Amino acid sequence: MIRTQCKSFDADRDFYLGEPGCDHAVVLYGDYTSNACRRLRDILRRISDRQDGKVVYIYRQYPEAGNADADRAARAAVAAGSQGKFWEMHQALFRRRQRFTAKGIKKLAKEIELDIAQFQKDLTSDAVKAHLAEDRETATAVDVQRTPTLFIEGQPYSGAWDELSIMDAVERPFGYRAERASQRFFGWAASGGLLLVLATLAALIVANSGLHDFYEKLRLTIFAIEFGDARFGLSVEAWINDGLMTIFFLIVGIEIKRELVSGELSDLSSAMLPIVGAIGGMVAPALIYTAFNTGGPAAHGWGVPMATDIAFTLGLMALLGKRVPNSLRVFVAALAIADDLGAIVVIALFYGHGLYAMPMLGALGCIVAMAMLGRVRVYALLPYLILGLILWMFIHASGLHATLAGVLTAMLIPARQPANVKEVAAQATAIADAVEPERGLARENIAEYGVNAIETAITRLREPGHHLQHALENWTNFLILPLFAFFNTGVLLAGSNFTPLAPEALGVMLGLVIGKPLGIGIACWAAIRLGWAQLSSEINWQHFVGAGFLAGVGFTMSIFIATAAFEGTQLGAIKLAILLGSVASAIIGMTILIFAASPINRSV
C-alpha cells in the first residue's frame, strides 16, 4: 500500500498556530476564494484553540490556477507575514470572501495596521513569489488536486469535515487506529487474494495431516432447517457452495450490471477489446481441454479452465504497483468481469442437474415480480432480498445451479447512471447554508436537521445494488471466498490418484497456462488488426502477454465449475490441476510484468 506523505513542518518558513513541539501537526492547503476552505479553516481554528499545546495548525497556499483574486489574496497573506501579521491578514481575507481587488487588499492592510509602503513592496517581492512557489511545489509533490486539502500527521485526510471526526484523526484513539488499519487492509487490492492463499494452504495442511478425518467429517456434516414436518438439509460444503456462494455471485452480478450500465462495458468502442479478449480467453482453454479429452469420461469438464479469478488477478497486479500501467489494470478488470459473465452462462446452461418444470415456473414468477418492481423504480432492498431468497429455493429445486439466483437477482435490481456530483454538492451546500439557529431549532437539533435533510436528498442517488454491494462485499471477499477455498481445496497430496499427464489434468493445466494467454492474445490482436479496437498508448505487447498469463489464474471460479462437473477422486485430481495451473500462470505472468519494458512500437 502506497500512502502519500506530506512534507514535514518547517517552523522557519511555515505559518502556523500552536507550538512547534506539539504532539500533532495539521496542514491545510487553502485558497481564500473558496467557501469550503473557509468552513474547514474555522473548524481547524477551533480545534487549535481547544487543544492548546497539543496541535499545531499549518496553513499553506494553494490558490486556484488562473484565478487572479485567489493569487492576489495569497500574495497578500504572505506579504503580511513578512511584518508578522500573517494570521491577522488571513482572518481578514476569509471574512472578505472571494473578491479581492488591489484596492480591497490595500484597505485590508490598513485595517490590520500594516506598513503600507513595505506591504506594497512585498506583494511583488522575490521572497513572496518564492514562498508561494514552494507551497505549490510541496502541494504537487503530495498530489494535492484541489482546495481545501487537509493532511493530518503527514497523511491525507478524506473523512468528514466535522470537528469530532477530525479530532479522532488527530488524536488517533485505539478505536480509530483499529478502524483505519482494517480499512487499509480491506482496501488493499491484494488482501482478498492473500486470504485465499492462506485458506488454501490451511486446507492442504489440515487435509494432509492427522486432522484429515475431522476435516472430512466437518465438510460433510449436515445442517438442516426444519419447520413442522418439512425439512431442508445440506452438508456444510453444499451450504457454502450453493448458499454462501450465491452471495458471491450476487456481488459479481451487481458489478457486471454496473459495468454494463455506466462502466467500462457500457461503451462498445471501449468495451470491445476486453469483451473480445474474454471470449478468446474462454474459447481457447475449452478447445485445448477438449482436444485432450474428446470421447473420454472427463470430456464434460471443458468449462473448468475457462474462468479467471478476478480477486487473485487484480491482487497480483496490485503487488506490482507502478510497474503495471493503469490502463492495463482497467483492461484486465473489464476482461475479468466479462469472463465472469461468460462463466455464469456456462454454469447455468451446462452444469445443472436436470430440470423440473414446477420449480422452474415458481422461479419465473419471482423473476417477473422483481422485474415489475424494477420497472416502477422500487428502490427498497427488502422486496428484492425476499424474492431473491424464494428464487434461490425454486432454482435449487429446479435442477439449475442455485447460485444462478444471485446473478438473476443482481440483474433485476434497478440501476441508474451515476449522479451529477456538482449538482448534488450544490444541493448539500444549500441545505447546510439553510440550517441556521434563527430557524427556531435548538442548537443540538441543528446538525441532526441538516444531516437528515442531506440523507433524504441523496437516498435515491445510488441504486439498491450499490448499497447491497457495499454491505456484503467485504463479507464476500474476506469470509465467504476463504471458506469456499478452505472447504474445496483440502485434497490429499500423498497417495492421491493425481497424474499430471492424465488427459483431464493436462487439459486443465494447459488450458489455464497456455490457453488463456493464447486465446486473449490472438483475439485482441485480431480485434486491433481489424480496427475494432485500439491498444492504449500506455501498454506494449509485453504487458499484454503478462496480463494474459495472469488471467490464467482460475482458482475460485475454476474450482467452482469443477465441483459442479466432477466428484470423488476425479474432482480431487482436477482441483490439484487447477492449483498447479494457477500457480504456474501467476509466476509466469508476474515475471513478465516485472521485466516489462516501457511502451514501445505497438504496431501489429
Secondary structure, DSSP 4 states (H G I P E B T S, - for coil): ---PPPPPP-TTT-EEES-TT-SEEEEEEE-TT-HHHHHHHHHHHHHHHHTTTTEEEEEEE-PPTT-HHHHHHHHHHHHHHTTT-HHHHHHHHHHH-S---HHHHHHHHHHTT--HHHHHHHHT-HHHHHHHHHHHHHHHHTT--SSSEEEETTEE--S-S-HHHHHHHHH--HHHHHHHHHHHHHHSTTHHHHHHHHHHHHHHHHHTSTTHHHHHHHHH-EEEEEETTEEEEEEHHHIIIIIIHHHHHHHHHHHHHHHHHHSTTSSHHHHHHHHHHHHHHHHHHHHHHHHHHTTSTTGGGGGGGG---HHHHHHHHHHTGGGS-HHHHHHHHHHHHHHHHHHHHHHHHHS-----HHHHHHHHHHHHHHHHHHHTT---HHHHHHHHHHHHHHHHHHTS-TTHHHHHHHHHS---PPP-HHHHHHHHHHHHHH--GGGS--HHHHHHHHHHHHHHHHGGGS-HHHHHHHHHHHHIIIIIHHHHHHHHS----TT----TTSHHHHHHHHIIIIIHHHHHHHHHHHHHHTTS----TT--HHHHHHHHHHTT--HHHHHHHHHHH--HHHHHHHHHHHHHHHHHHHHHHHHHHHTPPPP-----
